Amino acid sequence: MIRVLIADDEWMVRSMLRTIMESADDITVTGEAADGAEAVSLARSTRPDVVLLDIRMPRVDGLDAARRLRGLVDPPKVVVLTTFDLDEYVDTALRAGAVGFLLKDATANDMLTAVRSAAGGDAMLSPRITRRLLTRFTEPVTGPRADAERRLEVLTGKEREVLVAVARGLSNVDIAAEFHLSEATVKTHVSRILAKLACTNRVQAALLAHRAALLD
């Protein structure tokens, strides 16, 4: 079972998220928090696998809470859920350790997929946010592209293929099916890619691939 903690200052949103999460046979809700401070406290006591975290909350907001959660022993994966898709929130959330970023108008299926992806070590972004990030970070400037290409030189041919698949938004399961590999082998490739590129998550690696024009 994937253990999920829900943090949002609006009780109706928490109720909606709980209903969605508990509709799945493989997910259980460990608790609900109305602000970031309560989310961190509950995370310490209930040890969730994933925290669904709103950005704008009283006392301690979601971005600060994400940073605090990252400092816990065996920290949970964080999926940020918000009505705001401003670039600075995405950047800050990713730097704070979030592995998923979804808008609150996402479908129930997307929310469940985000939780399962986070628990499995994948990252998931709202398609709309992904397009904005890629537009922002892949402008045709010679310097950044050349630097990205140099960083990718450490990868093997297979690792570059897997990186392209990651940049296309494929999950480990999808990559395994496309390349006829086991999911465990794909996870190993992704871990090595992140280590070699000094990236903390799949999203950063995907942006690097786009900067290097691997998908052109």
Stockholm file with secondary structure:
# STOCKHOLM 1.0

chainA/1-216         MIRVLIADDEWMVRSMLRTIMESADDITVTGEAADGAEAVSLARSTRPDVVLLDIRMPRVDGLDAARRLRGLVDPPKVVVLTTFDLDEYVDTALRAGAVGFLLKDATANDMLTAVRSAAGGDAMLSPRITRRLLTRFTEPVTGPRADAERRLEVLTGKEREVLVAVARGLSNVDIAAEFHLSEATVKTHVSRILAKLACTNRVQAALLAHRAALLD
#=GR chainA/1-216 SS CEEEEEECSCHHHHHHHHHHHHTSTTEEEEEEESSHHHHHHHHHHHCCSEEEEESSCSSSCHHHHHHHHHTSSSCCEEEEEESCCCHHHHHHHHHTTCSEEEETTSCHHHHHHHHHHHHTTCCEECHHHHHHHHHHHCCCCHHHHHHHHHHGGGSCHHHHHHHHHHHTTCCHHHHHHHHTCCHHHHHHHHHHHHHHHTCSSHHHHHHHHHHTTTTC
#=GC SS_cons         CEEEEEECSCHHHHHHHHHHHHTSTTEEEEEEESSHHHHHHHHHHHCCSEEEEESSCSSSCHHHHHHHHHTSSSCCEEEEEESCCCHHHHHHHHHTTCSEEEETTSCHHHHHHHHHHHHTTCCEECHHHHHHHHHHHCCCCHHHHHHHHHHGGGSCHHHHHHHHHHHTTCCHHHHHHHHTCCHHHHHHHHHHHHHHHTCSSHHHHHHHHHHTTTTC
//
